[in-house]
Amino acid sequence: MRTGIFGGSFDPIHRGHLTIAHEMMRSCELDRILFIPAPAPPHKTRQKLTPFHHRLAMTRLAVADCPAFSVSDLEAQRQGKSYSIDTLRQLHRHHPEDEFFLLIGMDSFLAFDSWKNYADFFPLCHLVVALRPGSSFEPQSGRLPVALAPHFCYDSQLGAYRHASGNRLFFLEETFCPVSSTEVRQRLKEHRSVADMIPAGVLDYIVRYHLYSNT
């Protein structure tokens, strides 16, 4: 099974997340995508997150209408920070026959060597990079980030960068949805509409539990 991994704080999940997931599904010809909310993302030490059970519930509501999308609380079953390499290794143990595709943003891609045990990812999964308008990186330039360059070579037959394990780099270039969780939280705090930014079920949940509001 070809399985996509979409991790994040999802605080809250929004339509931009879902749009990218659909493009990833189509571009990489996936069978399913696992959304994995992080209880304690190591890169967001200064941000006070909404309690995990709320973020998990909102993510489940957001993907409820798509049979190929599911939500896992795998990272909540471990103690400490939510390191992606630990999650990936655990998924390999649970689903040894699966082929994994890990979605990361351009910022993470350019600083991938800051991730815990970053080189261990390459034989375990394909990397799927969500590009952003205005990024200085061009997939066809032949210039990978310094930390990744020794690990990948360009395969002209595939038209893609390939690791010795056979795993590849994929770049999502079609979709850009200018929505961020930060903007959603700010709009809700100011009692402004977010109906076009998040699924209706998620908005109902936020209203029911008075999330992201001082009142």
Sequence and secondary structure as in RCSB ss.txt:
>XXXX:A:sequence
MRTGIFGGSFDPIHRGHLTIAHEMMRSCELDRILFIPAPAPPHKTRQKLTPFHHRLAMTRLAVADCPAFSVSDLE
AQRQGKSYSIDTLRQLHRHHPEDEFFLLIGMDSFLAFDSWKNYADFFPLCHLVVALRPGSSFEPQSGRLPVALAP
HFCYDSQLGAYRHASGNRLFFLEETFCPVSSTEVRQRLKEHRSVADMIPAGVLDYIVRYHLYSNT
>XXXX:A:secstr
 EEEEEEE  TT  HHHHHHHHHHHHHTT SEEEEEE SS TT TTS    HHHHHHHHHHHHTT TTEEE  GG
GGSSS   HHHHHHHHHHH TT EEEEEEEHHHHHTGGGSTTGGGGTTT EEEEE  TT S  GGGS   TTTGG
GEEEETTTTEEEETTS BEEEE S      HHHHHHHHHTT   TTTS HHHHHHHHHTTTT   
